[in-house]
Amino acid sequence: MSAYLKSILFLCIILTSCVSVPKPKERLGRTDFYSLDFREYSEAGFLITPYPPNNKYQSKGLIEVHLKPKVLSISKATYYGNENQEYTNPTDGAKYELKAFRAIDEVVYYYAVEIIDANQAVKEIYLKAKEYGADAIVNFKIISETEENFGLEFHNIIVSGFAIKTLD
């Protein structure tokens, strides 16, 4: 191996050994709890279950609901004027999370991304199933999907299921 290659290899080893590895941040432990409340639908005689049907039924349709948050452009003053990074839209009362995004040209843009709730998606699928004449949604599924809009990330909620009318 030539002296030149040895010096390049030595320089690479020295430079890579100087890279610092970020230290994990400390945090307090906690318990997070997430739930979907089906009691309102059960009390109305409507079944929502992740399982397939176990009795006779009439097919009503496959339903999939995509709940997507509104994304609003906001001013720098609005962004920095909200210490907790939340904003309530005075027009419709919706709650928003504030985000800043630095573009390639180094310009910073400020956005408010609507905070959406999975229970709203459940209500939408229930209403559509009732419209079809169903009294149950089986094979119920819920997923969260990350969408990116030129670097700005936000989450969509997708619920789906098979609407049926149970037969006695």
MDTraj code that builds the backbone (N, CA, C; nanometers):
import mdtraj as md
import numpy as np

residues = "MET SER ALA TYR LEU LYS SER ILE LEU PHE LEU CYS ILE ILE LEU THR SER CYS VAL SER VAL PRO LYS PRO LYS GLU ARG LEU GLY ARG THR ASP PHE TYR SER LEU ASP PHE ARG GLU TYR SER GLU ALA GLY PHE LEU ILE THR PRO TYR PRO PRO ASN ASN LYS TYR GLN SER LYS GLY LEU ILE GLU VAL HIS LEU LYS PRO LYS VAL LEU SER ILE SER LYS ALA THR TYR TYR GLY ASN GLU ASN GLN GLU TYR THR ASN PRO THR ASP GLY ALA LYS TYR GLU LEU LYS ALA PHE ARG ALA ILE ASP GLU VAL VAL TYR TYR TYR ALA VAL GLU ILE ILE ASP ALA ASN GLN ALA VAL LYS GLU ILE TYR LEU LYS ALA LYS GLU TYR GLY ALA ASP ALA ILE VAL ASN PHE LYS ILE ILE SER GLU THR GLU GLU ASN PHE GLY LEU GLU PHE HIS ASN ILE ILE VAL SER GLY PHE ALA ILE LYS THR LEU ASP".split()
xyz = np.array([
    [0.0865, -0.1168, 0.0000],
    [0.0000, 0.0000, 0.0000],
    [0.0908, 0.1225, 0.0000],
    [0.0585, 0.2188, -0.0835],
    [0.1440, 0.3374, -0.0939],
    [0.1286, 0.4258, 0.0293],
    [0.2255, 0.5111, 0.0499],
    [0.2242, 0.6028, 0.1637],
    [0.1056, 0.6981, 0.1537],
    [0.0711, 0.7347, 0.0325],
    [-0.0423, 0.8247, 0.0114],
    [-0.1727, 0.7592, 0.0593],
    [-0.1986, 0.6333, 0.0215],
    [-0.3195, 0.5629, 0.0627],
    [-0.3220, 0.5416, 0.2136],
    [-0.2029, 0.5116, 0.2717],
    [-0.1955, 0.4937, 0.4167],
    [-0.2322, 0.6226, 0.4888],
    [-0.1850, 0.7363, 0.4374],
    [-0.2158, 0.8642, 0.5028],
    [-0.3644, 0.8985, 0.4891],
    [-0.4248, 0.8651, 0.3745],
    [-0.5691, 0.8889, 0.3546],
    [-0.6478, 0.8010, 0.4513],
    [-0.6110, 0.6728, 0.4632],
    [-0.6782, 0.5815, 0.5541],
    [-0.6650, 0.6294, 0.6984],
    [-0.5454, 0.6714, 0.7369],
    [-0.5222, 0.7229, 0.8717],
    [-0.6077, 0.8475, 0.8983],
    [-0.6148, 0.9368, 0.8019],
    [-0.6947, 1.0591, 0.8147],
    [-0.8435, 1.0242, 0.8299],
    [-0.8927, 0.9263, 0.7538],
    [-1.0337, 0.8852, 0.7648],
    [-1.0625, 0.8289, 0.9035],
    [-0.9735, 0.7468, 0.9554],
    [-0.9932, 0.6888, 1.0885],
    [-0.9958, 0.7985, 1.1938],
    [-0.9060, 0.8933, 1.1845],
    [-0.9006, 1.0043, 1.2807],
    [-1.0287, 1.0870, 1.2731],
    [-1.0727, 1.1216, 1.1528],
    [-1.1921, 1.2059, 1.1377],
    [-1.3184, 1.1351, 1.1860],
    [-1.3332, 1.0067, 1.1565],
    [-1.4537, 0.9362, 1.1996],
    [-1.4550, 0.9137, 1.3501],
    [-1.3394, 0.9076, 1.4110],
    [-1.3368, 0.8900, 1.5565],
    [-1.3705, 1.0195, 1.6288],
    [-1.3703, 1.1313, 1.5584],
    [-1.4016, 1.2607, 1.6199],
    [-1.5508, 1.2924, 1.6167],
    [-1.6293, 1.2099, 1.5491],
    [-1.7731, 1.2333, 1.5392],
    [-1.8370, 1.2033, 1.6746],
    [-1.9184, 1.2975, 1.7219],
    [-1.9852, 1.2748, 1.8502],
    [-2.1213, 1.2094, 1.8265],
    [-2.1565, 1.1203, 1.9148],
    [-2.2852, 1.0526, 1.9097],
    [-2.3773, 1.1228, 2.0071],
    [-2.4974, 1.1643, 1.9609],
    [-2.5878, 1.2339, 2.0527],
    [-2.6301, 1.1452, 2.1692],
    [-2.6398, 1.2054, 2.2836],
    [-2.6809, 1.1346, 2.4047],
    [-2.8333, 1.1338, 2.4125],
    [-2.8939, 1.0187, 2.4445],
    [-3.0399, 1.0167, 2.4592],
    [-3.0840, 1.1119, 2.5706],
    [-3.1991, 1.1729, 2.5494],
    [-3.2533, 1.2643, 2.6495],
    [-3.3246, 1.1857, 2.7585],
    [-3.3132, 1.2331, 2.8805],
    [-3.3866, 1.1723, 2.9909],
    [-3.5327, 1.2143, 2.9815],
    [-3.6191, 1.1292, 3.0317],
    [-3.7611, 1.1650, 3.0379],
    [-3.8253, 1.0877, 3.1516],
    [-3.9338, 1.1419, 3.1992],
    [-4.0103, 1.0753, 3.3032],
    [-4.0931, 0.9639, 3.2400],
    [-4.1108, 0.8549, 3.3115],
    [-4.1974, 0.7481, 3.2631],
    [-4.3426, 0.7919, 3.2685],
    [-4.4251, 0.7298, 3.1880],
    [-4.5683, 0.7625, 3.1890],
    [-4.6450, 0.6495, 3.1243],
    [-4.7722, 0.6525, 3.1428],
    [-4.8609, 0.5563, 3.0783],
    [-4.9509, 0.6339, 2.9842],
    [-4.9481, 0.5985, 2.8581],
    [-5.0376, 0.6585, 2.7595],
    [-5.1536, 0.5632, 2.7388],
    [-5.2736, 0.6172, 2.7218],
    [-5.3929, 0.5356, 2.7069],
    [-5.4712, 0.5877, 2.5877],
    [-5.5005, 0.5012, 2.4947],
    [-5.5782, 0.5372, 2.3770],
    [-5.6984, 0.4447, 2.3688],
    [-5.8133, 0.4989, 2.3354],
    [-5.9314, 0.4136, 2.3253],
    [-6.0291, 0.4692, 2.2227],
    [-6.1115, 0.3815, 2.1733],
    [-6.2252, 0.4193, 2.0903],
    [-6.3485, 0.3774, 2.1675],
    [-6.4434, 0.4673, 2.1797],
    [-6.5625, 0.4425, 2.2598],
    [-6.6786, 0.4041, 2.1683],
    [-6.7190, 0.2773, 2.1760],
    [-6.8296, 0.2265, 2.0944],
    [-6.9607, 0.2221, 2.1712],
    [-6.9620, 0.2661, 2.2968],
    [-7.0834, 0.2517, 2.3793],
    [-7.2050, 0.3190, 2.3172],
    [-7.1870, 0.4366, 2.2623],
    [-7.2987, 0.5097, 2.1996],
    [-7.3643, 0.4251, 2.0902],
    [-7.2838, 0.3549, 2.0119],
    [-7.3351, 0.2740, 1.9019],
    [-7.3988, 0.1453, 1.9544],
    [-7.3359, 0.0848, 2.0552],
    [-7.3911, -0.0374, 2.1159],
    [-7.5273, -0.0101, 2.1775],
    [-7.5401, 0.1035, 2.2463],
    [-7.6679, 0.1398, 2.3090],
    [-7.7770, 0.1616, 2.2052],
    [-7.7364, 0.1974, 2.0827],
    [-7.8335, 0.2163, 1.9742],
    [-7.8586, 0.0858, 1.8986],
    [-7.8018, -0.0267, 1.9476],
    [-7.8231, -0.1559, 1.8842],
    [-7.7335, -0.1810, 1.7643],
    [-7.6236, -0.1089, 1.7545],
    [-7.5318, -0.1211, 1.6416],
    [-7.4019, -0.1846, 1.6903],
    [-7.3535, -0.2855, 1.6186],
    [-7.2326, -0.3576, 1.6565],
    [-7.1141, -0.3128, 1.5719],
    [-7.0014, -0.2839, 1.6378],
    [-6.8746, -0.2583, 1.5689],
    [-6.7743, -0.3556, 1.6290],
    [-6.7166, -0.4424, 1.5434],
    [-6.6253, -0.5444, 1.5931],
    [-6.5133, -0.5716, 1.4927],
    [-6.3940, -0.6040, 1.5421],
    [-6.2844, -0.6409, 1.4508],
    [-6.2962, -0.7838, 1.3987],
    [-6.3954, -0.8574, 1.4445],
    [-6.4105, -0.9982, 1.4087],
    [-6.5101, -1.0164, 1.2946],
    [-6.5007, -1.1286, 1.2227],
    [-6.5994, -1.1569, 1.1174],
    [-6.7342, -1.1930, 1.1792],
    [-6.8401, -1.1856, 1.1005],
    [-6.9727, -1.2186, 1.1551],
    [-6.9821, -1.3670, 1.1886],
    [-7.0597, -1.3992, 1.2926],
    [-7.0756, -1.5391, 1.3314],
    [-7.2208, -1.5862, 1.3192],
    [-7.3032, -1.5074, 1.2534],
    [-7.4414, -1.5484, 1.2313],
    [-7.4815, -1.5085, 1.0896],
    [-7.6053, -1.5360, 1.0527],
    [-7.6521, -1.5027, 0.9183],
    [-7.6649, -1.3513, 0.9036],
    [-7.6328, -1.3042, 0.7832],
    [-7.6355, -1.1603, 0.7595],
    [-7.6633, -1.1296, 0.6127],
    [-7.7000, -1.0046, 0.5902],
    [-7.7169, -0.9531, 0.4547],
    [-7.6053, -0.8508, 0.4324],
    [-7.5298, -0.8672, 0.3262],
    [-7.4196, -0.7747, 0.2952],
    [-7.4747, -0.6382, 0.2564],
    [-7.4152, -0.5345, 0.3095],
    [-7.4555, -0.3979, 0.2739],
    [-7.3440, -0.3236, 0.2006],
    [-7.2183, -0.3489, 0.2355],
    [-7.1105, -0.2851, 0.1607],
    [-6.9809, -0.2729, 0.2394],
    [-6.8729, -0.2594, 0.1654],
    [-6.7431, -0.2294, 0.2256],
    [-6.7314, -0.0785, 0.2365],
    [-6.6866, -0.0320, 0.3524],
    [-6.6763, 0.1122, 0.3755],
    [-6.5362, 0.1434, 0.4254],
    [-6.4786, 0.2486, 0.3716],
    [-6.3485, 0.2963, 0.4189],
    [-6.3572, 0.4479, 0.4297],
    [-6.3197, 0.4996, 0.5450],
    [-6.3251, 0.6437, 0.5709],
    [-6.1833, 0.6943, 0.5925],
    [-6.1453, 0.7977, 0.5194],
    [-6.0153, 0.8630, 0.5366],
    [-6.0400, 1.0000, 0.6010],
    [-5.9936, 1.0163, 0.7230],
    [-6.0071, 1.1434, 0.7936],
    [-5.8739, 1.2157, 0.7826],
    [-5.8755, 1.3313, 0.7173],
    [-5.7522, 1.4067, 0.6920],
    [-5.7627, 1.5434, 0.7579],
    [-5.6551, 1.5886, 0.8223],
    [-5.6606, 1.7184, 0.8900],
    [-5.6527, 1.8352, 0.7921],
    [-5.7144, 1.9460, 0.8315],
    [-5.6964, 2.0706, 0.7569],
    [-5.5554, 2.1201, 0.7855],
    [-5.4936, 2.1826, 0.6866],
    [-5.3621, 2.2430, 0.7043],
    [-5.3746, 2.3884, 0.6615],
    [-5.3476, 2.4797, 0.7556],
    [-5.3600, 2.6231, 0.7292],
    [-5.2244, 2.6905, 0.7354],
    [-5.2017, 2.7837, 0.6479],
    [-5.0818, 2.8663, 0.6555],
    [-5.1084, 2.9750, 0.7600],
    [-5.0137, 2.9960, 0.8517],
    [-5.0323, 3.0968, 0.9573],
    [-4.9144, 3.1930, 0.9592],
    [-4.9299, 3.3008, 1.0330],
    [-4.8235, 3.3999, 1.0422],
    [-4.7193, 3.3598, 1.1460],
    [-4.6023, 3.4186, 1.1339],
    [-4.4949, 3.3963, 1.2303],
    [-4.5403, 3.4408, 1.3695],
    [-4.6165, 3.5503, 1.3761],
    [-4.6652, 3.6019, 1.5049],
    [-4.7601, 3.5023, 1.5712],
    [-4.8453, 3.4384, 1.4930],
    [-4.9364, 3.3373, 1.5477],
    [-4.8568, 3.2197, 1.6016],
    [-4.7545, 3.1782, 1.5274],
    [-4.6720, 3.0644, 1.5684],
    [-4.6010, 3.0934, 1.7003],
    [-4.5341, 3.2070, 1.7094],
    [-4.4583, 3.2389, 1.8306],
    [-4.5453, 3.2942, 1.9427],
    [-4.6689, 3.3319, 1.9105],
    [-4.7593, 3.3847, 2.0114],
    [-4.8333, 3.2782, 2.0899],
    [-4.8122, 3.1527, 2.0570],
    [-4.8788, 3.0412, 2.1241],
    [-4.7742, 2.9541, 2.1905],
    [-4.7555, 2.9755, 2.3168],
    [-4.6499, 2.9086, 2.3923],
    [-4.6622, 2.7565, 2.3899],
    [-4.7830, 2.7042, 2.3942],
    [-4.8024, 2.5583, 2.3998],
    [-4.8130, 2.4947, 2.2609],
    [-4.7863, 2.5710, 2.1554],
    [-4.7888, 2.5228, 2.0176],
    [-4.9251, 2.4690, 1.9751],
    [-5.0308, 2.5213, 2.0371],
    [-5.1663, 2.4859, 1.9959],
    [-5.2414, 2.6133, 1.9600],
    [-5.3375, 2.5995, 1.8736],
    [-5.4122, 2.7135, 1.8222],
    [-5.5563, 2.6702, 1.8029],
    [-5.6500, 2.7548, 1.8410],
    [-5.7910, 2.7282, 1.8161],
    [-5.8373, 2.8259, 1.7090],
    [-5.8907, 2.7726, 1.6011],
    [-5.9361, 2.8547, 1.4899],
    [-6.0618, 2.9305, 1.5324],
    [-6.0589, 3.0639, 1.5292],
    [-6.1767, 3.1396, 1.5723],
    [-6.2974, 3.1216, 1.4797],
    [-6.2747, 3.0787, 1.3569],
    [-6.3835, 3.0601, 1.2610],
    [-6.4690, 2.9384, 1.2918],
    [-6.4025, 2.8216, 1.3184],
    [-6.4799, 2.6989, 1.3383],
    [-6.4550, 2.6310, 1.4724],
    [-6.3676, 2.6859, 1.5561],
    [-6.3407, 2.6297, 1.6884],
    [-6.2528, 2.5056, 1.6880],
    [-6.2039, 2.4658, 1.5688],
    [-6.1186, 2.3467, 1.5596],
    [-5.9831, 2.3743, 1.6242],
    [-5.9253, 2.2691, 1.6828],
    [-5.7941, 2.2799, 1.7474],
    [-5.6861, 2.2387, 1.6483],
    [-5.5740, 2.3102, 1.6538],
    [-5.4638, 2.2887, 1.5617],
    [-5.3320, 2.2797, 1.6371],
    [-5.2396, 2.2005, 1.5821],
    [-5.1025, 2.1944, 1.6313],
    [-5.0189, 2.2820, 1.5382],
    [-4.9322, 2.3653, 1.5953],
    [-4.8527, 2.4562, 1.5138],
    [-4.7204, 2.3916, 1.4762],
    [-4.6801, 2.4133, 1.3498],
    [-4.5554, 2.3558, 1.3000],
    [-4.4815, 2.4588, 1.2169],
    [-4.3487, 2.4526, 1.2261],
    [-4.2638, 2.5370, 1.1418],
    [-4.1907, 2.4455, 1.0452],
    [-4.1718, 2.4935, 0.9245],
    [-4.1052, 2.4145, 0.8226],
    [-4.0042, 2.5023, 0.7504],
    [-3.8792, 2.4574, 0.7482],
    [-3.7740, 2.5312, 0.6774],
    [-3.7569, 2.4701, 0.5391],
    [-3.7793, 2.5505, 0.4375],
    [-3.7692, 2.5045, 0.2997],
    [-3.6235, 2.5037, 0.2547],
    [-3.5998, 2.4488, 0.1369],
    [-3.4644, 2.4405, 0.0816],
    [-3.4011, 2.5790, 0.0693],
    [-3.4821, 2.6778, 0.0388],
    [-3.4289, 2.8137, 0.0225],
    [-3.4086, 2.8856, 0.1559],
    [-3.4171, 2.8083, 0.2680],
    [-3.3949, 2.8588, 0.4041],
    [-3.5069, 2.9502, 0.4553],
    [-3.6138, 2.9655, 0.3792],
    [-3.7280, 3.0428, 0.4251],
    [-3.8086, 2.9548, 0.5201],
    [-3.8549, 3.0105, 0.6313],
    [-3.9343, 2.9344, 0.7270],
    [-4.0820, 2.9655, 0.7040],
    [-4.1605, 2.8588, 0.6913],
    [-4.3042, 2.8715, 0.6728],
    [-4.3722, 2.8179, 0.7982],
    [-4.4864, 2.8745, 0.8331],
    [-4.5571, 2.8366, 0.9554],
    [-4.6955, 2.7837, 0.9189],
    [-4.7301, 2.6704, 0.9836],
    [-4.8554, 2.6044, 0.9530],
    [-4.9288, 2.5633, 1.0802],
    [-5.0599, 2.5523, 1.0667],
    [-5.1442, 2.4962, 1.1722],
    [-5.2066, 2.3703, 1.1134],
    [-5.1827, 2.2553, 1.1798],
    [-5.2358, 2.1275, 1.1338],
    [-5.3458, 2.0859, 1.2311],
    [-5.4656, 2.0654, 1.1790],
    [-5.5814, 2.0300, 1.2616],
    [-5.5545, 1.9021, 1.3408],
    [-5.5935, 1.9030, 1.4664],
    [-5.5835, 1.7846, 1.5509],
    [-5.7108, 1.7032, 1.5276],
    [-5.6943, 1.5842, 1.4705],
    [-5.8101, 1.5007, 1.4401],
    [-5.8198, 1.3872, 1.5413],
    [-5.9410, 1.3350, 1.5558],
    [-5.9704, 1.2335, 1.6566],
    [-6.0273, 1.1097, 1.5881],
    [-5.9747, 0.9934, 1.6235],
    [-6.0213, 0.8678, 1.5645],
    [-6.1700, 0.8450, 1.5894],
    [-6.2228, 0.8963, 1.7011],
    [-6.3656, 0.8798, 1.7288],
    [-6.4519, 0.9477, 1.6227],
    [-6.4017, 1.0548, 1.5618],
    [-6.4752, 1.1216, 1.4539],
    [-6.4821, 1.0302, 1.3313],
    [-6.3723, 0.9599, 1.3020],
    [-6.3711, 0.8661, 1.1891],
    [-6.4700, 0.7512, 1.2142],
    [-6.4773, 0.7045, 1.3403],
    [-6.5728, 0.5981, 1.3750],
    [-6.7155, 0.6476, 1.3537],
    [-6.7420, 0.7704, 1.3936],
    [-6.8767, 0.8263, 1.3745],
    [-6.9119, 0.8330, 1.2255],
    [-6.8163, 0.8710, 1.1437],
    [-6.8405, 0.8808, 0.9988],
    [-6.8723, 0.7437, 0.9372],
    [-6.7975, 0.6403, 0.9772],
    [-6.8241, 0.5066, 0.9213],
    [-6.9590, 0.4542, 0.9706],
    [-6.9935, 0.4849, 1.0949],
    [-7.1240, 0.4462, 1.1505],
    [-7.2368, 0.5112, 1.0702],
    [-7.2257, 0.6415, 1.0460],
    [-7.3307, 0.7125, 0.9719],
    [-7.3470, 0.6578, 0.8305],
    [-7.2351, 0.6264, 0.7647],
    [-7.2420, 0.5712, 0.6291],
    [-7.3049, 0.4316, 0.6316],
    [-7.2699, 0.3498, 0.7301],
    [-7.3275, 0.2147, 0.7417],
    [-7.4780, 0.2228, 0.7659],
    [-7.5214, 0.3155, 0.8514],
    [-7.6656, 0.3337, 0.8775],
    [-7.7373, 0.3752, 0.7491],
    [-7.6711, 0.4596, 0.6709],
    [-7.7259, 0.5030, 0.5426],
    [-7.7497, 0.3828, 0.4506],
    [-7.6648, 0.2812, 0.4602],
    [-7.6778, 0.1587, 0.3804],
    [-7.7798, 0.0624, 0.4392],
    [-7.8344, 0.0922, 0.5575],
    [-7.9301, 0.0030, 0.6219],
    [-7.8644, -0.1047, 0.7069],
    [-7.7388, -0.0864, 0.7435],
    [-7.6660, -0.1858, 0.8233],
    [-7.6936, -0.1662, 0.9719],
    [-7.6749, -0.2758, 1.0483],
    [-7.6818, -0.2654, 1.1936],
    [-7.5522, -0.3158, 1.2579],
    [-7.4490, -0.3356, 1.1740],
    [-7.3189, -0.3795, 1.2259],
    [-7.2092, -0.3488, 1.1254],
    [-7.0900, -0.3269, 1.1789],
    [-6.9680, -0.3195, 1.0985],
    [-6.8764, -0.4271, 1.1535],
    [-6.8430, -0.5236, 1.0697],
    [-6.7534, -0.6320, 1.1099],
    [-6.6198, -0.6147, 1.0371],
    [-6.5206, -0.6890, 1.0828],
    [-6.3848, -0.6749, 1.0272],
    [-6.3379, -0.5301, 1.0347],
    [-6.3745, -0.4634, 1.1433],
    [-6.3390, -0.3232, 1.1645],
    [-6.1878, -0.3094, 1.1809],
    [-6.1316, -0.2124, 1.1106],
    [-5.9880, -0.1838, 1.1208],
    [-5.9672, -0.0338, 1.1298],
    [-5.8613, 0.0045, 1.2000],
    [-5.8227, 0.1448, 1.2082],
    [-5.6720, 0.1531, 1.1930],
    [-5.6285, 0.2457, 1.1087],
    [-5.4846, 0.2669, 1.0924],
    [-5.4568, 0.4164, 1.0868],
    [-5.3351, 0.4504, 1.1217],
    [-5.2875, 0.5877, 1.1109],
    [-5.1845, 0.5903, 0.9994],
    [-5.1949, 0.6885, 0.9136],
    [-5.1062, 0.6985, 0.7984],
    [-5.0366, 0.8344, 0.8030],
    [-4.9073, 0.8348, 0.7817],
    [-4.8327, 0.9608, 0.7777],
    [-4.8296, 1.0100, 0.6340],
    [-4.8659, 1.1352, 0.6158],
    [-4.8625, 1.1961, 0.4831],
    [-4.7613, 1.3102, 0.4869],
    [-4.6894, 1.3254, 0.3794],
    [-4.5913, 1.4331, 0.3721],
    [-4.6289, 1.5245, 0.2573],
    [-4.6270, 1.6539, 0.2850],
    [-4.6593, 1.7551, 0.1851],
    [-4.5381, 1.8470, 0.1737],
    [-4.4465, 1.8147, 0.0845],
    [-4.3226, 1.8901, 0.0652],
    [-4.2453, 1.9068, 0.1960],
    [-4.2376, 1.7999, 0.2747],
    [-4.1605, 1.8018, 0.3994],
    [-4.2434, 1.8246, 0.5242],
    [-4.3632, 1.8755, 0.5122],
    [-4.4515, 1.8949, 0.6275],
    [-4.5272, 1.7648, 0.6505],
    [-4.5073, 1.7031, 0.7675],
    [-4.5720, 1.5755, 0.7970],
    [-4.6975, 1.5948, 0.8807],
    [-4.7996, 1.5146, 0.8507],
    [-4.9194, 1.5099, 0.9328],
    [-4.9799, 1.3714, 0.9209],
    [-5.0712, 1.3390, 1.0131],
    [-5.1276, 1.2044, 1.0201],
    [-5.2733, 1.2027, 0.9772],
    [-5.3073, 1.1019, 0.8990],
    [-5.4449, 1.0753, 0.8589],
    [-5.4925, 0.9524, 0.9354],
    [-5.6209, 0.9418, 0.9544],
    [-5.6790, 0.8244, 1.0198],
    [-5.7703, 0.7554, 0.9192],
    [-5.7512, 0.6237, 0.9063],
    [-5.8322, 0.5457, 0.8125],
    [-5.9045, 0.4370, 0.8915],
    [-6.0365, 0.4330, 0.8802],
    [-6.1152, 0.3245, 0.9392],
    [-6.1876, 0.2532, 0.8258],
    [-6.2017, 0.1218, 0.8430],
    [-6.2702, 0.0448, 0.7398],
    [-6.3435, -0.0718, 0.8018],
    [-6.4384, -0.1240, 0.7284],
    [-6.5128, -0.2394, 0.7763],
    [-6.6164, -0.2836, 0.6730],
    [-6.6786, -0.3963, 0.7048],
    [-6.7806, -0.4567, 0.6201],
    [-6.9156, -0.4326, 0.6872],
    [-7.0001, -0.3535, 0.6232],
    [-7.1325, -0.3208, 0.6768],
    [-7.2297, -0.4337, 0.6462],
    [-7.3001, -0.4795, 0.7501],
    [-7.3963, -0.5893, 0.7333],
    [-7.5259, -0.5588, 0.8073],
    [-7.6313, -0.6296, 0.7678],
    [-7.7586, -0.6312, 0.8405],
    [-7.7734, -0.7721, 0.8929],
    [-7.7752, -0.7868, 1.0258],
    [-7.7854, -0.9209, 1.0842],
    [-7.9272, -0.9738, 1.0654],
    [-7.9355, -1.1052, 1.0425],
    [-8.0645, -1.1720, 1.0229],
    [-8.0878, -1.2655, 1.1397],
    [-8.2105, -1.2728, 1.1865],
    [-8.2426, -1.3620, 1.2995],
    [-8.2697, -1.5034, 1.2573],
])
top = md.Topology()
chain = top.add_chain()
for i, resn in enumerate(residues, 1):
    res = top.add_residue(resn, chain, resSeq=i)
    for name in ("N", "CA", "C"):
        top.add_atom(name, md.element.get_by_symbol(name[0]), res)
traj = md.Trajectory(xyz[None], top)
